[in-house]
Amino acid sequence: MYQHLDQLVDQAERIGVIGSPSSTSELALDILAGAIHKKLIGELAIFRYMQDGIPHYALGQITEIKLRNVWHEDPTMRSLIRQRGRIDTVSERQDTHLGEMTISAVFAAKSGTYRPDMLGTVPPTGTPIYLVTDAILHELLSLFKQQLFYLGHVYGSTPLLPCWFKHFDSGPDGAGEAYHLGIFGKTGSGKSVLAKMILLAYARHREMGLLVIDPQGEFAKDMRHNTGTGSFRLPMQAILQKLGRNVQVISIQNLVLDRWDIFEQILGNSGFFQRLGIKASQNQKQAAEVVREHLEGKKKLTDLHLRETFNSVWETLQKEQNLTRIYGTKDKREQVLTQMRNLNPDTIYQQAWLPITQLFNQRRSDAQTVDHLLENLFTGQGQRAVVVIDLSEERSIASKPTSKNQLTLLEVDEADNTASPSRLVWNDTIQALVMRRLLEGIRHAAEHSYRQNRSLNTLVLIDEAHRIAPREEPSNEEQQAVRTFLIDAVRTTRKYGVGWMFISQTLSSLHREIIEQLRIFFFGFGLSMGTEFRALSELVGGRGNALDLYQLFRDPHSAIDSDSREYSFMTIGPVSPLSFAGTPLFLNVFNNVTDFLKQNNLQ
C-alpha cells in the first residue's frame, strides 16, 4: 500500500539527514552539500522511519538554518583570516550547514491507508530528509481529499498547503463542535482577503449558516458589487451563487429594530431631549423612561414615526406629573415648559423625532426585524443563507456629535416635509445598540436550539473586532454592554454550534478572554514589535524558531508590484491535516484570484 508513497519520496529532492542532538519536538538536520545554496527556510520536509514495526512518515517545516565552521572559531585561525581574508583549505570547505525542523504531523501506514500518529521516538542519525511535493501530499491525504481547501502555498515554497474547514455539526464533513477563529495583522497584511477565502471554504457546507457583522461595510461592498478591493478582486457573490448559497446583504435601511428598551436608550442619548431644554444625561434618561411608559402597550414600535404618536408624546412631556419625575425643582420644570412652548413641534418632529423612530418602522418592502432575520438564518433547511449585515452606511448621514457620549441628530431641510427612509440617525452609539441586539438574538436562538438538541451550525464573522471588544474598558455605556455580551457569547455558544471569527488589526488590544477562547489563529505581517510581539509570544509559547521565522515576514506593500506581493501568515490550531501536532504552520496566501479559484474548483 505504501510502496507508491515510497516511490514518490524517493523521487523527491534529498536535502539533508537527521543530525544530533535531536528530540521528538525538534530535529537537527545536517544539510547536504548539494542543498546548501537552496532556499530552505519555511520548506516542508518529510522523512520515513519505523515505529512499532509500522512505517511512519513525519512532516515538518524547516524553521532555521545555521552555518558553522569550527576552524573559523579558533582564535589562531581568526587572526590569520583577519590578515588574509580566507584560508583556502579551511574557508568554505569546512563549513557545515545545520537546520532545525519542527514536526507538525506524523502518519502511520496501516489498515490500508495513512492515519495520524505521533513521533514517539527519534529516528537514527543519517535518516534522509526530502522536500515535500504536491504528489506526496496528495497520496498522504487521499483519504481526506474531498475535505481539503487551499488558501495558498507553503511559506516560500511551491507545494500547496492543504487546509480543512469543517462545519460545526456531526457527520463525515463535520467537526462535531464549533471553533472560534482569529485573524490578526496590520492594515494591508491581507487579513480581509484571507477571511473571505475562509468564508468561502465554510460556504461549501450548505447545511451551515454564515453571518457577517460588518461595521466598516467592506464585506457588504464586495457582495453587492461582486468584486473585491485592491488587486485581489474576489467575486464573492458569483462564487457563493455557484455554491448554491443565497446571499442577503442587510443594511440599516432594511433592518427594523424591534425592542422597546433599544428605543428608550436611543431616545435618551439622541439629543432629542436636549432640544427641549433637558440638559443633564440623567434627566434625559428619566425623560426617555417616561416616554416609553406612556407608549408601550398603547402603540406599536412600527407606529412610532406617525405624527399622532409624536403629538401624544409632546403633550405627555408637558404634564406636571411627568415633569416632576424628570426634575425635582420647580424652576427647572418651568424652564423646560417654557422652552417647549417656544419650539415649533413640526420642526422637532421632522428634525428630531423621525430620524430616530424610522429605525423601528417597516419603511421598505424588503425590510425585516432582527428576530425575523435571525430566524431565517438559523432555521433554514438545506441551502442556508449567507447574511451580511452592513452597519456602516448611515455614518455619513449623522452630523457632528454634540458630546462624547451622545448620538447626533440629522439636520433636515424644514421645507421638506417628507419622511424619506434614508434619513436615519446613525453613529457609533446606535451601531453598538444594533450590534448588542444582534448578539442578544444570536445567544437566545442558540440557547433555544440547544434545548431542542439541535446545533445551530453557524459561523459569525465580526470585522474590526478590536474596536468592538477592546481590552481597555470602553467609556461608552452601550459599547461596554456590547463587549460584555460578546465575551459571554464566545464562552457559551460554542456548545450550541455557533463559532465566531474575529478580524483585528491588533492582538494586544483585543480582550484577553476572547483570545483565550480562540481555537484557530492566523497571524499576518505587522505583529513583530512591542506589545503586539509580546502578545504573540505568549500565544506561541516557547517555540522560539517559529517566532524567528514569523519575523522574516515582509510587508506585502514593499513589493515592486502587486503581482509580486507575498501575504504571509503563521497559523496555529487544527486548520490543516498537517498541523495536528499543535505546532505553527507558515503559508503564503494566494495573491492571484485565478489560482485560488482553480485549486478549489470554484471557477
C-alpha positions in Angstrom: 0.0 0.0 0.0 2.7 2.4 1.0 5.1 1.4 -1.9 3.7 4.2 -4.1 4.3 6.8 -1.4 7.9 5.5 -1.0 8.4 5.9 -4.7 7.2 9.5 -4.6 9.5 10.2 -1.6 12.5 8.6 -3.4 11.8 10.8 -6.4 11.8 13.9 -4.2 14.8 16.1 -3.7 17.0 15.0 -0.7 18.3 18.0 1.2 19.8 16.5 4.3 19.9 13.9 7.1 18.9 13.8 10.7 21.7 15.0 12.9 22.5 15.4 16.6 21.2 16.5 19.0 17.6 15.9 18.1 14.4 15.4 20.1 10.8 14.4 19.4 9.8 18.1 19.3 12.6 19.4 17.2 15.1 17.7 14.9 18.6 18.8 14.0 19.4 18.5 10.3 22.8 18.1 8.6 22.3 19.8 5.2 23.9 18.1 2.2 26.4 19.9 0.1 24.1 19.9 -2.9 21.4 21.8 -1.0 23.4 24.5 0.8 22.6 27.0 -1.9 18.9 26.4 -1.9 16.4 28.4 0.0 15.3 26.1 2.8 13.7 28.3 5.3 10.0 27.5 5.5 10.2 24.5 3.3 8.0 21.5 4.1 10.1 18.3 4.5 9.4 14.6 5.1 11.3 11.6 6.3 10.5 7.9 6.8 11.1 5.8 9.9 9.9 2.7 11.6 7.9 2.9 14.8 6.4 -0.2 16.5 7.2 -2.2 13.4 5.0 0.1 11.2 6.2 2.5 8.5 5.7 6.1 9.6 6.1 9.4 7.7 6.8 12.6 9.5 6.4 16.1 8.1 7.5 19.5 9.3 8.8 22.9 8.3 12.4 24.0 8.4 12.5 27.0 10.7 16.2 27.8 10.9 19.5 27.3 9.1 22.8 27.8 10.8 26.4 27.9 9.4 29.3 26.5 11.5 33.0 26.3 10.8 34.9 25.2 13.9 38.2 26.2 12.3 36.9 29.8 11.9 36.0 29.8 15.5 39.6 29.1 16.6 41.4 32.2 17.8 44.6 31.5 15.8 42.6 30.9 12.6 40.7 34.1 13.2 44.0 36.0 13.4 45.1 34.5 10.0 41.7 35.2 8.5 41.9 38.9 9.6 45.1 39.2 7.6 44.3 37.1 4.6 40.5 37.3 4.4 40.2 33.5 3.9 42.1 30.3 4.2 41.6 28.1 1.1 42.0 24.8 3.0 39.5 25.8 5.7 37.2 28.5 4.5 34.0 27.2 2.8 35.4 23.7 2.5 35.0 23.0 6.3 31.6 24.8 6.5 28.7 22.8 7.9 25.1 23.8 7.5 22.8 22.8 10.3 19.0 23.1 10.1 16.1 23.0 12.6 12.9 21.1 11.7 9.7 21.3 13.7 7.5 18.3 13.3 3.9 19.2 12.6 2.3 15.9 11.5 3.0 12.2 11.5 1.2 9.5 9.5 1.3 5.7 10.1 0.8 3.3 7.1 -1.7 0.8 8.4 -5.1 -0.6 7.7 -4.8 0.2 4.0 -4.4 3.9 4.5 -2.4 6.7 6.3 -3.6 7.5 9.8 -2.4 10.4 12.0 0.0 9.3 14.7 2.7 10.8 16.9 6.5 11.0 16.8 7.1 8.5 19.7 10.9 8.1 19.0 13.8 9.9 17.4 14.9 8.2 14.2 18.6 7.4 13.9 21.1 9.9 12.6 21.6 9.7 8.9 17.9 9.3 8.2 17.3 11.1 4.8 15.2 14.2 4.7 13.3 15.1 1.5 11.4 18.1 0.2 7.7 17.6 0.1 5.9 17.8 -3.3 2.2 18.1 -4.2 2.2 14.5 -5.3 3.4 13.3 -1.8 0.7 15.4 -0.1 -2.0 14.1 -2.5 -1.0 10.5 -1.7 -0.8 11.0 2.0 -4.1 12.8 2.2 -6.0 10.9 -0.4 -8.5 9.8 2.3 -9.4 13.4 3.0 -9.2 14.9 -0.5 -12.9 15.9 -0.6 -12.4 17.9 2.6 -9.3 19.8 1.6 -9.3 23.5 0.8 -6.3 25.6 -0.3 -5.6 29.1 0.9 -2.1 29.2 -0.6 1.3 27.7 -0.7 3.8 26.5 1.9 5.7 29.6 3.0 8.4 30.4 0.5 7.8 27.2 -1.4 5.8 25.7 -4.3 3.6 22.9 -2.7 0.0 23.9 -1.8 -0.7 23.8 1.9 -3.8 21.7 2.5 -6.3 23.1 4.9 -9.7 21.9 6.0 -12.7 23.9 7.3 -15.4 21.5 8.6 -18.9 22.5 9.5 -19.8 22.6 13.2 -22.3 19.7 13.3 -21.7 15.9 13.2 -21.2 13.8 10.1 -18.2 12.9 7.8 -17.5 16.6 7.0 -18.3 17.9 10.4 -16.1 18.8 13.3 -18.7 17.8 15.9 -18.3 21.2 17.6 -17.9 24.8 16.8 -14.5 26.5 16.5 -13.6 30.1 17.2 -11.1 31.7 14.8 -9.0 34.8 14.9 -7.2 36.6 12.0 -4.7 39.3 13.1 -2.4 41.6 11.1 -1.6 45.1 10.2 -3.6 47.0 7.7 -2.6 45.7 4.2 -1.4 42.4 5.6 -4.1 40.5 3.6 -6.3 39.5 6.6 -9.6 40.6 4.9 -8.9 38.7 1.8 -7.9 35.6 3.9 -11.2 36.0 5.8 -13.2 36.0 2.6 -11.4 32.8 1.4 -12.2 31.1 4.7 -15.8 32.3 4.4 -16.0 30.6 1.0 -14.4 27.4 2.5 -17.2 27.2 5.0 -19.8 28.2 2.4 -19.2 24.8 0.7 -21.2 23.2 3.5 -24.8 24.1 2.5 -26.1 23.0 5.9 -24.1 25.7 7.6 -25.3 29.2 8.3 -22.9 32.2 7.8 -23.5 35.6 9.3 -21.1 38.6 8.8 -21.4 41.6 11.1 -19.7 44.3 9.1 -19.1 47.6 10.9 -17.0 49.1 8.1 -19.1 47.8 5.1 -16.2 46.1 3.3 -17.8 42.7 3.0 -21.1 44.2 2.1 -19.5 46.2 -0.7 -17.9 43.0 -2.2 -21.1 41.1 -2.0 -23.1 43.9 -3.7 -20.7 44.7 -6.5 -19.5 41.1 -7.0 -15.9 42.2 -6.8 -13.1 42.9 -4.3 -10.8 45.7 -3.3 -7.2 46.2 -4.3 -5.5 43.9 -6.8 -7.2 40.7 -5.4 -10.7 41.1 -6.8 -12.6 38.1 -5.5 -16.1 37.8 -7.0 -17.8 36.7 -3.7 -21.4 36.9 -4.9 -20.8 34.8 -8.1 -18.8 32.2 -6.2 -21.5 31.9 -3.5 -24.2 31.5 -6.1 -22.1 28.8 -7.8 -22.0 27.0 -4.4 -25.8 27.3 -4.3 -25.9 29.8 -1.5 -28.5 32.6 -1.2 -26.7 35.9 -0.4 -28.5 38.6 1.7 -26.9 42.0 2.3 -28.8 43.8 5.0 -28.1 47.4 5.6 -29.7 49.7 8.3 -32.1 50.7 5.6 -33.8 47.4 5.6 -33.2 46.3 9.2 -36.0 47.1 11.6 -35.3 47.5 15.3 -37.8 45.6 17.4 -37.2 46.3 21.1 -38.7 48.9 23.4 -35.5 49.0 25.6 -33.5 50.0 22.5 -35.9 52.7 21.6 -35.6 54.1 25.2 -31.8 54.0 25.0 -31.6 55.7 21.6 -34.1 58.3 22.6 -32.4 59.0 25.9 -29.0 59.5 24.2 -30.1 61.1 21.0 -30.1 64.8 21.9 -33.9 64.9 21.4 -34.5 66.0 25.0 -31.6 68.4 24.9 -33.5 70.4 22.3 -36.4 70.5 24.8 -34.2 72.1 27.4 -33.5 68.9 29.4 -29.7 69.1 29.6 -28.3 66.5 32.1 -27.9 63.0 30.8 -29.5 61.5 33.9 -32.6 63.7 33.3 -32.7 62.7 29.7 -32.7 59.0 30.6 -35.6 59.7 33.0 -37.5 61.5 30.3 -36.9 58.6 27.9 -38.4 56.3 30.6 -41.5 58.5 30.9 -42.0 58.4 27.1 -41.6 54.6 27.0 -44.0 54.0 29.8 -46.5 56.3 28.0 -46.3 54.5 24.7 -45.6 50.8 25.5 -48.8 48.8 25.5 -50.7 51.6 23.7 -48.6 51.9 20.5 -46.6 49.5 18.3 -43.0 50.2 17.7 -43.8 50.4 14.0 -46.2 53.3 14.7 -43.7 55.5 16.5 -42.9 57.5 13.4 -46.6 58.6 13.0 -47.4 62.3 13.7 -50.2 61.3 16.1 -47.7 59.3 18.2 -45.4 62.3 18.4 -48.3 64.6 19.3 -49.1 62.3 22.2 -45.5 62.4 23.4 -45.4 66.1 23.1 -48.4 66.6 25.3 -47.3 64.0 27.8 -43.9 65.7 28.4 -45.7 68.9 29.2 -47.8 67.4 32.0 -46.8 68.4 35.5 -46.7 64.9 37.0 -44.2 63.8 34.2 -42.1 66.9 34.5 -41.9 66.2 38.3 -40.4 62.8 37.5 -37.7 64.4 35.3 -36.9 67.4 37.5 -37.4 67.8 41.3 -37.1 71.6 41.3 -40.0 73.9 40.1 -37.8 76.4 38.3 -36.2 73.6 36.2 -39.7 72.3 35.3 -40.9 75.8 34.3 -37.7 76.3 32.3 -38.4 73.1 30.3 -42.0 74.0 29.8 -41.2 77.5 28.5 -38.6 76.0 26.1 -41.1 73.6 24.7 -43.8 76.2 24.2 -41.3 78.4 22.2 -40.4 75.5 19.9 -42.1 74.6 16.7 -43.5 71.0 17.0 -43.3 70.5 13.3 -39.6 71.2 13.2 -38.9 68.9 16.2 -41.0 66.1 14.6 -39.1 66.4 11.3 -35.6 67.0 12.6 -35.5 65.1 15.8 -38.3 62.5 16.1 -38.4 61.0 12.6 -34.7 60.2 12.3 -35.0 58.1 15.5 -38.4 56.4 15.0 -37.8 55.5 11.4 -35.4 52.9 12.7 -38.4 51.0 14.1 -40.6 51.4 11.0 -41.2 48.9 8.3 -40.1 51.6 5.9 -39.3 49.3 2.9 -40.9 46.3 1.4 -37.7 44.2 1.9 -37.2 45.4 5.5 -37.2 42.9 8.3 -36.9 42.8 12.0 -33.8 41.4 13.8 -35.9 38.4 15.1 -37.1 37.6 11.6 -33.6 37.9 10.1 -32.0 35.6 12.7 -34.9 33.1 12.5 -34.4 32.7 8.7 -30.7 32.4 9.2 -30.8 29.7 11.9 -33.8 27.7 10.9 -33.3 27.4 7.2 -33.2 23.9 5.8 -30.9 22.6 3.1 -29.2 25.6 1.4 -28.9 28.1 4.2 -28.4 31.8 3.6 -25.2 33.8 3.8 -26.2 37.0 5.5 -24.1 40.2 5.7 -25.3 42.9 8.0 -23.8 46.3 6.9 -23.7 48.6 9.9 -21.7 51.4 8.1 -23.9 53.0 5.5 -25.6 55.7 7.7 -22.4 57.1 9.2 -22.3 59.9 6.6 -25.9 60.9 7.5 -25.2 62.0 11.1 -23.9 65.4 11.9 -21.1 66.2 14.3 -21.6 64.9 17.9 -22.7 67.3 20.5 -20.9 65.5 23.3 -18.7 62.4 23.7 -21.5 60.0 24.6 -24.4 61.4 22.7 -26.0 60.5 19.4 -26.3 63.3 16.9 -29.5 64.4 15.1 -30.0 64.5 11.4 -30.4 68.1 10.1 -33.3 68.1 7.6 -34.4 70.9 5.4 -37.5 72.3 7.1 -39.1 72.9 3.8 -39.0 69.2 3.1 -42.0 67.6 4.9 -41.4 64.1 3.5 -40.1 61.3 5.7 -37.5 59.7 3.5 -36.5 56.2 4.6 -32.8 57.1 4.0 -32.9 59.9 6.7 -32.0 58.0 9.8 -29.9 58.9 12.8 -26.7 56.8 12.9 -23.3 56.8 14.6 -21.1 54.6 16.8 -23.5 54.6 19.7 -26.5 53.4 17.7 -24.2 50.9 15.9 -23.3 49.5 19.3 -27.0 49.2 20.2 -27.9 47.4 17.0 -24.9 45.1 17.5 -26.0 44.4 21.0 -29.5 43.5 19.7 -27.9 41.1 17.2 -25.8 39.4 19.9 -28.7 39.0 22.2 -30.7 37.4 19.4 -27.9 35.0 18.5 -27.5 33.9 22.1 -31.2 33.5 22.6 -31.6 31.4 19.4 -28.6 29.3 20.3 -30.0 28.5 23.8 -33.4 27.7 22.3 -31.8 25.4 19.7 -29.7 23.7 22.4 -32.8 22.9 24.4 -34.2 21.2 21.3 -31.0 19.1 20.9 -30.2 20.9 17.7 -26.9 22.5 16.7 -27.2 25.9 15.0 -24.1 25.1 12.9 -23.4 28.7 12.2 -20.3 30.8 11.8 -20.5 34.5 12.8 -17.7 36.8 11.4 -17.0 40.1 13.1 -14.7 42.6 11.4 -12.8 45.3 13.3 -13.1 43.1 16.5 -10.6 45.2 18.5 -13.0 48.1 18.4 -16.0 46.1 19.4 -14.3 44.1 22.2 -11.3 46.1 23.3 -9.1 45.1 26.2 -9.4 48.5 27.8 -12.7 49.5 29.3 -14.8 51.5 26.8 -16.0 54.9 28.0 -19.4 54.5 26.3 -22.0 52.5 28.2 -23.5 50.9 25.1 -20.1 49.8 23.9 -19.4 48.3 27.3 -22.6 46.3 27.0 -21.6 45.0 23.5 -18.2 43.9 24.8 -19.8 42.1 27.7 -22.3 40.3 25.5 -19.7 39.3 23.0 -17.3 37.9 25.7 -20.2 35.9 27.2 -21.3 34.6 23.7 -17.8 33.4 22.9 -17.7 31.5 26.2 -21.1 29.9 25.9 -22.2 29.5 22.3 -19.6 27.0 21.1 -21.5 24.1 22.6 -24.6 25.4 20.8 -22.9 25.1 17.4 -22.1 28.8 16.9 -18.5 29.6 16.1 -17.0 33.1 15.9 -14.4 34.5 13.6 -12.7 37.8 14.6 -10.7 40.0 12.3 -8.5 42.5 14.1 -5.6 44.8 13.3 -4.1 44.2 16.7 -3.6 41.3 19.1 -2.7 43.1 22.3 -5.8 45.4 22.2 -8.4 42.7 21.8 -9.9 41.5 25.0 -7.9 38.7 26.6 -10.9 36.4 27.3 -11.8 36.4 23.6 -8.3 35.5 22.6 -8.2 32.6 25.2 -11.3 31.1 23.6 -9.9 31.0 20.1 -9.0 27.6 18.6 -7.5 28.6 15.3 -5.2 31.6 14.8 -3.8 33.3 11.7 -1.1 35.9 12.2 -0.2 38.2 9.3 2.5 40.8 8.9 2.8 43.6 11.5 2.8 41.9 14.9 6.6 41.7 15.3 7.2 44.8 17.5 6.4 46.0 21.1 3.3 44.9 22.8 2.0 43.1 19.7 5.0 40.8 19.6 4.8 40.1 23.4 1.2 39.1 23.0 2.1 36.9 20.1 5.0 35.3 22.1 2.5 34.4 24.8 0.3 32.5 22.4 3.1 30.7 20.5 4.8 29.8 23.8 8.4 28.6 23.8 8.7 28.0 20.1 11.5 30.5 19.5 12.3 29.4 16.0 8.7 29.8 14.9 8.8 33.4 16.1 12.1 34.0 14.4 10.6 32.7 11.1 7.5 34.9 11.7 9.8 38.0 12.0 11.1 37.3 8.5 7.7 38.2 7.0 7.9 41.1 4.6 5.5 43.9 4.3 3.4 42.9 1.2 3.4 46.6 0.1 7.2 46.7 0.0 7.0 44.6 -3.2 7.8 46.1 -6.6 4.4 45.5 -8.0 1.1 43.9 -6.9 1.8 40.6 -8.7 4.9 40.0 -6.6 3.3 40.7 -3.2 3.5 38.0 -0.6 0.8 37.7 2.0 2.4 35.5 4.6 0.7 34.0 7.6 1.6 31.9 10.6 -1.3 29.7 11.7 -1.9 27.7 14.9 -4.7 25.2 15.5 -6.5 22.4 13.7 -6.7 24.2 10.4 -4.8 21.6 8.4 -4.3 17.8 8.4 -0.6 18.7 8.7 -0.9 20.7 12.0 -2.5 18.2 14.4 0.8 18.2 16.5 -0.1 21.8 17.5 3.0 23.4 16.0 2.7 26.5 13.9 2.5 26.3 10.1 3.5 29.0 7.7 1.9 29.8 4.4 1.8 32.4 1.6 -1.8 33.1 0.7 -2.8 33.2 -3.0 -2.2 36.6 -4.5 -3.9 35.6 -7.7 -7.7 35.1 -7.9 -7.5 32.6 -10.8 -5.1 30.3 -8.9 -7.3 30.4 -5.8 -10.5 29.5 -7.8 -8.7 26.8 -9.9 -7.2 25.0 -6.9 -10.5 24.9 -5.1 -12.8 24.1 -8.1 -14.6 27.5 -7.8 -14.1 28.8 -11.3 
